[in-house]
Each structure stands twice: as C-alpha cells, then as structure tokens.
Amino acid sequence: MMLRRKFLSIAGAIAGIFLAPPLTAAELLSPADAANWLQKISDASRRMAYEGVFVVQHGSAMQTLSVTNRPTGSTKDSHLSALDGNQREIRCTQSGSLLRVTEGGQVKTEKRLNNRHFPDLLPPNAAALANWYSVKLGEWARIAGLECRQVEIVPKDAYRWGYVICADKDSSLPLKAVMINEAGTPLMQYAFAEIRIGGSPKAETQTSLDTWRMPAQAATTRPIGTETISVSHLPPGFSRVAAVRRTLPNPSGGLRKPGEVEHWVFSDGLTYISLFLEPATHPISSVRGQSKQGMINMVTRQVGPMQATILGDAPWATIEAVATGLETRSDSPDLRGAAK
C-alpha cells in the first residue's frame, strides 16, 4: 500500500476539527450493509499499520496524543503516548493492555481491563452491533488532509449513545469520532491532526515497544473467586466481559474509601458500564450522580452486605437497569456464614 502522509499543524487543526458533526439527511443502510460498514471500520483500526497524532476533547479539557499501530497478521500492537499533561503511555495488544505512568522520576506500570482506544473503537466482531445500532452514511469531509465519509452509528433504543465516525475514503480507518447523546450533543471527540497510513512505524517507535515488560509486582488485578452478587437482568445486547478484584484509589467525590474492590465490566461492544463492589461498613442510601459534562452517569446503592457503584459513559436508563438487576446470591458461602 502506498504511503500517504498529510500533515496539519496541531494549532491549526484544533480550530476546525471539533465542530459538532452535521446530523443532516443521511442514507439509512440495510442491516446487512450496516454490518459490513461496521466490520470494515473495525478491521481497518486493528489490521492496518498507521501512526499519527490525534486530539481528544472532553468538555473543555483537551489532550494531544501520539499513536502507532504495527499489526502482526490480523492482530494489533499499538502504543499511545500523551504529548501534554502527565507523562502517560499505553501499550495495547490482543491479549491485554498496560499503562505506564511517570511521576517524580518513578515509573509505575499497571494492567488495564480495556485494550481499545481511538481509532480502535469498535469490537472485533463489529457486525453484531447492527442488532442494536442503525448505520447511516452522511456527507464527505476532510480530516488531517484526507477525505473521509461520515458514518452515523445510531442507537435503536434508549440504552446506548451513538457515534459519528469519519472513515478514511481509501482505508476506512476512523480519522475522527464523536460520541453523542440522545439530543445529538457531542460528549467526547477524537480527531487526527496528522496521520500516516501504511508502511512500517519508525525504528525508534519499534524499539520503544520492544522494551515493554510487565513487572510481577505491577499486576493490580486477580480473579474474584466466590461471588456474593449476581445480575438478574441486563439491558438488551449487554453482557459481562470482565470481572476482577483490584485496588483502586479514592475517586473524586469520596463515595468510597481506597482499598480492594470487585470490578465488573458490562458492554454491548461499544458502550461500557463498570460495577464496583465492596463490603458496606454501614447502611447506605442510594446516590445518583453525573459528571459536569453529562457524559458519565453513576448510581450507588446497597445490595445485601455490599455497596455497589455503577457508572459509565451511558444514558441513565442503562445505569439504572444494571443497578436494579443486582441481587444477592443465596448460595454464596459469605452470605450463608453471615446468616448463622
């Protein structure tokens, strides 16, 4: 594949790439065509070699990151590095994801549950998303010097938010992606300021990736073992994709103390919900919360002897559906012991 490199200055790019996506009349695709488009975009993000710089905007906050993907066969091996703010790097492969943070001369490495990132936003089996999202083809646009087609991913129900992706004309690689709520308001935006598609990454990037190793003491997750809580029902299309014990710091808002918690993740492949479970030291009342930008919704409630905190980049209906579906397991040894 021919190398294509179109550079824009970061400063010039920022001025124009974060305009709200035009949700004008667009061509609604059949379920089969929708599945094909979703799969093409997903495959391009994982299987194509690319490197570039993109900007992410969340509310008034903005950050610039570099990204490199050097796939082996059909599997990805990508590296992200923050170019401003705290020094953070992420390495993602098919088998997992690592976060490396440098603070005060100290380097800390930890595992991440999610191994996806922009432009790799869609799951490997993206065609299945057509069961829960409609797809529309919109107008042509130009991002980082390349032509791209707007692809609107529209939820079929109230349990998920949508995306508008601008897919490269030749490769279908997402050059821009905007998460939007039910009112069409942008919640999170990503856009390349410069991008090189095809070929091999620079030698220094390859060397940097080859030095990544997971120190034994850096592992922060482990299997749950016996579960005391179950989920009686989930929103359509959602399933539990991860469940581990992990140590988390005290989050902003102070709704729980630092320490070990159970962390469950539910997803339909595009929308993610986290559940944190920990022993309730005293009876608690239900609490609802929302981030300032309206992107993250959260509910905290007591379920038997446990405090459950459910949060995610999803509508209230999804968070509440997960919260109300939680119940204690009568066969749990912990609960049988507590009842004696």
Phi, psi and omega per residue, in radians:
M1 nan 2.402 -3.133
M2 -1.175 2.510 3.077
L3 -1.339 2.409 3.108
R4 -2.309 2.136 -3.103
R5 -2.307 2.091 -3.142
K6 -2.238 1.985 -3.077
F7 -1.848 2.370 2.940
L8 -2.077 2.575 3.032
S9 -1.175 2.519 -3.123
I10 -1.030 -0.776 -3.093
A11 -1.075 -0.728 -3.137
G12 -1.234 -0.590 -3.087
A13 -1.211 -0.716 -3.061
I14 -1.021 -0.582 -3.082
A15 -1.099 -0.500 -3.030
G16 -2.035 -0.308 -2.976
I17 -1.444 -0.224 -3.073
F18 -1.873 0.527 2.973
L19 -1.284 2.602 3.140
A20 -1.051 2.423 -3.114
P21 -1.170 2.361 -3.139
P22 -1.286 1.990 3.120
L23 -1.675 1.105 -3.138
T24 -1.545 -3.060 3.126
A25 -0.996 2.240 -3.103
A26 -2.362 2.796 -3.084
E27 -1.433 2.053 3.108
L28 -1.377 2.177 -3.098
L29 -1.546 2.686 3.024
S30 -1.184 2.770 3.115
P31 -0.928 -0.689 -3.131
A32 -1.165 -0.784 3.125
D33 -1.181 -0.634 3.100
A34 -1.077 -0.786 3.126
A35 -1.071 -0.683 3.132
N36 -1.122 -0.748 3.137
W37 -1.147 -0.771 -3.140
L38 -1.076 -0.709 -3.129
Q39 -1.213 -0.652 3.097
K40 -1.061 -0.765 -3.135
I41 -1.142 -0.748 3.136
S42 -1.109 -0.813 -3.115
D43 -1.088 -0.701 -3.138
A44 -1.093 -0.678 -3.093
S45 -1.185 -0.548 -3.088
R46 -1.670 -0.617 -2.955
R47 -1.706 -0.273 -3.097
M48 -1.606 2.518 3.008
A49 -1.450 2.328 3.098
Y50 -2.754 2.789 2.986
E51 -2.643 2.561 -3.107
G52 -3.118 -2.961 3.130
V53 -2.230 2.254 3.086
F54 -2.245 2.805 -3.137
V55 -2.023 2.370 3.082
V56 -2.036 2.354 -3.140
Q57 -2.166 2.248 3.088
H58 -2.292 1.835 -3.024
G59 1.116 -2.239 3.117
S60 -1.578 -0.115 -3.126
A61 -1.462 2.457 -3.116
M62 -2.461 2.425 3.124
Q63 -2.440 2.591 3.129
T64 -1.941 2.338 -3.117
L65 -2.352 2.597 2.967
S66 -1.718 2.619 -3.133
V67 -2.480 2.450 3.071
T68 -2.357 2.352 3.042
N69 -2.197 2.173 3.092
R70 -2.212 1.526 -3.051
P71 -1.216 2.643 3.001
T72 -1.995 1.871 -3.016
G73 1.154 -2.132 -3.137
S74 -1.762 0.140 -3.107
T75 -1.863 2.641 -3.074
K76 -1.683 2.777 2.989
D77 -2.631 1.719 -2.979
S78 -2.107 2.788 -3.069
H79 -2.446 2.239 3.065
L80 -2.065 2.542 3.106
S81 -2.494 2.219 3.094
A82 -1.242 2.283 -3.118
L83 -1.688 -0.124 3.065
D84 -2.520 2.918 -3.093
G85 1.265 -2.659 -3.137
N86 -1.126 2.584 -3.135
Q87 -1.365 1.840 -3.086
R88 -2.324 2.457 3.079
E89 -2.348 2.581 3.114
I90 -2.299 2.344 3.064
R91 -2.042 2.186 -3.107
C92 -2.164 2.283 3.007
T93 -2.273 3.122 3.119
Q94 -1.099 -0.513 -3.041
S95 -1.563 -0.201 -3.133
G96 2.896 -3.006 -3.058
S97 -2.542 2.440 3.124
L98 -2.136 2.512 3.053
L99 -2.010 2.270 3.096
R100 -2.127 2.128 -3.096
V101 -2.097 2.339 3.100
T102 -1.944 2.063 3.131
E103 -2.388 2.211 3.106
G104 0.996 0.586 -3.132
G105 1.421 -0.082 3.127
Q106 -1.715 2.379 3.128
V107 -1.869 2.159 3.123
K108 -2.051 2.354 3.130
T109 -2.137 2.340 3.115
E110 -2.533 2.766 3.116
K111 -1.383 2.595 3.017
R112 -1.995 2.590 3.105
L113 -1.365 -0.535 -3.073
N114 -1.784 2.248 3.124
N115 -1.910 0.453 3.120
R116 -2.033 2.767 -3.110
H117 -2.887 2.878 3.049
F118 -1.120 2.378 0.058
P119 -1.523 0.113 -3.121
D120 -1.510 1.311 -3.058
L121 -1.731 -0.445 -3.073
L122 -1.653 2.597 -3.105
P123 -1.251 2.838 3.110
P124 -0.967 -0.706 3.086
N125 -1.663 1.098 -3.026
A126 -1.215 -0.411 -3.121
A127 -1.021 -0.528 -3.129
A128 -1.150 -0.369 3.122
L129 -1.095 -0.373 -3.141
A130 -1.104 -0.271 3.056
N131 -1.238 -0.450 -3.013
W132 -2.090 -0.184 -3.132
Y133 -2.332 2.450 2.939
S134 -1.552 2.760 3.141
V135 -2.230 2.308 3.091
K136 -2.169 2.475 3.046
L137 -1.667 2.179 -3.102
G138 -1.846 -2.595 -3.027
E139 -1.415 2.907 3.011
W140 -1.460 2.589 3.132
A141 -2.477 -3.103 3.138
R142 -2.398 2.083 -3.126
I143 -2.245 2.290 3.127
A144 0.909 0.611 3.088
G145 1.441 0.029 -3.094
L146 -2.026 2.562 3.073
E147 -1.340 2.448 3.110
C148 -2.548 2.731 -3.122
R149 -1.868 2.290 3.108
Q150 -1.301 2.227 3.125
V151 -2.095 1.968 -3.103
E152 -1.613 2.140 3.105
I153 -1.819 1.857 -2.928
V154 -1.926 2.132 3.126
P155 -1.070 2.537 3.095
K156 -1.593 -0.114 3.141
D157 -2.549 -3.005 -3.049
A158 -1.615 0.180 -3.044
Y159 -1.678 0.058 -3.108
R160 -2.672 2.732 3.031
W161 -1.728 2.914 -3.059
G162 -1.870 3.102 3.089
Y163 -2.343 2.649 2.875
V164 -2.077 2.031 -3.106
I165 -1.959 2.390 3.026
C166 -1.810 1.896 -3.041
A167 -1.672 2.285 -3.139
D168 -0.919 2.383 -3.065
K169 -0.990 -0.713 -3.040
D170 -1.615 -0.660 -3.008
S171 -1.869 -0.299 -3.026
S172 1.246 0.141 3.072
L173 -1.172 2.281 3.093
P174 -1.105 2.170 3.067
L175 -1.727 -0.340 3.111
K176 -2.659 2.540 3.086
A177 -2.541 2.364 3.142
V178 -2.247 2.122 3.001
M179 -1.456 2.266 -3.092
I180 -2.226 2.598 3.110
N181 -1.537 -3.020 -3.062
E182 -1.126 -0.356 3.111
A183 -1.584 -0.006 -3.114
G184 1.453 0.199 -3.140
T185 -1.433 2.259 3.112
P186 -1.121 2.317 3.109
L187 -1.886 -0.704 -3.141
M188 -2.526 2.383 -3.099
Q189 -2.334 2.416 3.054
Y190 -2.214 2.494 3.073
A191 -2.758 2.353 3.064
F192 -1.237 2.400 2.984
A193 -1.703 -0.522 3.005
E194 -2.607 2.553 -3.031
I195 -2.672 2.415 3.042
R196 -2.176 2.092 -3.068
I197 -1.913 2.270 3.116
G198 1.659 2.934 3.115
G199 1.380 -2.908 -3.116
S200 -1.904 2.567 3.085
P201 -1.103 2.842 3.102
K202 -1.075 2.645 -3.078
A203 -1.031 -0.683 -3.099
E204 -1.184 -0.521 3.093
T205 -1.202 -0.752 3.119
Q206 -1.073 -0.757 3.128
T207 -1.076 -0.733 3.135
S208 -1.058 -0.762 -3.131
L209 -1.159 -0.632 -3.095
D210 -1.183 -0.314 -3.119
T211 -1.499 -0.113 -3.092
W212 -1.275 2.214 3.052
R213 -2.461 2.642 3.117
M214 -1.688 1.844 3.065
P215 -1.060 2.532 -3.096
A216 -1.025 -0.649 -3.078
Q217 -1.354 -0.085 -3.081
A218 -1.512 -0.219 -3.119
A219 -1.127 2.184 -3.077
T220 -2.014 0.114 3.138
T221 -2.260 2.704 3.067
R222 -2.693 2.825 -3.113
P223 -1.019 2.654 -3.108
I224 -1.284 -0.739 -3.029
G225 1.461 -2.298 -3.122
T226 -1.254 2.285 3.138
E227 -1.800 2.392 -3.139
T228 -1.779 -0.206 -3.094
I229 -2.155 2.525 3.033
S230 -2.243 2.953 3.123
V231 -2.053 2.023 -3.068
S232 -1.314 -0.528 3.125
H233 -2.758 2.675 3.109
L234 -2.272 2.820 3.051
P235 -1.033 2.653 -3.113
P236 -0.946 2.338 3.090
G237 1.550 -0.215 -3.108
F238 -1.596 2.568 3.033
S239 -2.569 2.839 3.095
R240 -1.393 2.168 -3.076
V241 -1.920 -0.179 3.115
A242 -2.779 2.606 3.068
A243 -2.741 1.975 -3.095
V244 -2.491 2.909 2.916
R245 -1.726 2.418 3.136
R246 -2.649 2.797 3.098
T247 -1.759 2.156 -3.106
L248 -2.131 2.579 3.053
P249 -1.295 2.959 3.108
N250 -1.196 2.111 -3.122
P251 -1.310 2.847 3.078
S252 -1.088 2.401 -3.086
G253 1.828 -0.398 3.037
G254 1.083 0.608 -3.132
L255 -1.363 -0.176 3.040
R256 -2.630 2.858 3.124
K257 -1.589 2.695 3.086
P258 -1.122 2.617 -3.138
G259 2.655 -2.970 -3.096
E260 -1.440 2.358 3.134
V261 -2.372 2.805 2.932
E262 -1.516 2.329 3.126
H263 -2.115 1.975 3.067
W264 -1.870 2.580 3.096
V265 -2.229 2.270 3.073
F266 -2.019 2.541 -3.102
S267 -2.752 2.683 2.947
D268 -1.785 0.123 -3.103
G269 1.845 -0.341 -3.141
L270 -2.253 -0.631 3.110
T271 -1.822 2.386 -3.063
Y272 -2.156 2.429 3.093
I273 -2.198 2.329 3.075
S274 -1.864 2.459 3.038
L275 -2.140 2.176 3.076
F276 -1.948 2.209 -3.126
L277 -2.088 2.360 3.090
E278 -2.670 2.723 3.131
P279 -1.048 2.390 3.084
A280 -1.485 2.022 -3.109
T281 -1.328 -0.306 3.090
H282 -2.760 2.801 3.134
P283 -1.010 2.382 -3.121
I284 -2.154 2.684 3.056
S285 -1.716 2.692 3.126
S286 -1.130 2.448 3.136
V287 -2.258 2.354 3.054
R288 -1.990 2.478 3.126
G289 -2.589 2.807 3.136
Q290 -2.577 2.455 3.108
S291 -1.187 2.807 -3.094
K292 -1.031 -0.611 -3.123
Q293 -1.454 -0.068 3.120
G294 1.335 0.208 -3.072
M295 -1.529 -0.730 -3.093
I296 -1.776 2.169 3.043
N297 -1.914 2.610 -3.023
M298 -2.583 2.508 3.026
V299 -2.356 2.348 3.006
T300 -2.068 2.289 3.131
R301 -2.615 2.850 3.104
Q302 -1.655 2.357 3.087
V303 -2.225 1.785 -3.061
G304 1.030 -2.228 -3.126
P305 -1.509 0.094 -3.016
M306 -1.959 2.578 2.958
Q307 -1.695 2.189 -3.111
A308 -1.967 2.246 3.048
T309 -2.071 2.084 -3.100
I310 -1.987 2.203 -3.126
L311 -2.631 2.735 3.110
G312 3.079 2.954 3.062
D313 -1.464 1.299 -3.015
A314 -2.708 2.823 3.114
P315 -1.126 2.850 3.110
W316 -0.995 -0.681 -3.078
A317 -1.011 -0.641 -3.118
T318 -1.255 -0.799 -3.124
I319 -1.080 -0.769 -3.115
E320 -1.214 -0.597 3.116
A321 -1.116 -0.728 3.104
V322 -1.167 -0.770 -3.102
A323 -1.077 -0.763 -3.103
T324 -1.319 -0.273 3.123
G325 -1.501 -0.056 -3.122
L326 -1.419 2.397 3.090
E327 -2.656 2.759 -3.133
T328 -1.314 2.635 3.092
R329 -1.643 2.099 -3.118
S330 -1.211 -0.330 -3.121
D331 -1.651 0.113 -3.126
S332 -1.265 2.254 3.084
P333 -1.008 -0.618 -3.132
D334 -1.075 -0.734 -3.103
L335 -1.301 -0.632 3.111
R336 -1.119 -0.675 3.123
G337 -1.174 -0.641 -3.125
A338 -1.201 -0.458 -3.069
A339 -1.428 -0.254 -3.109
K340 -1.321 nan nan
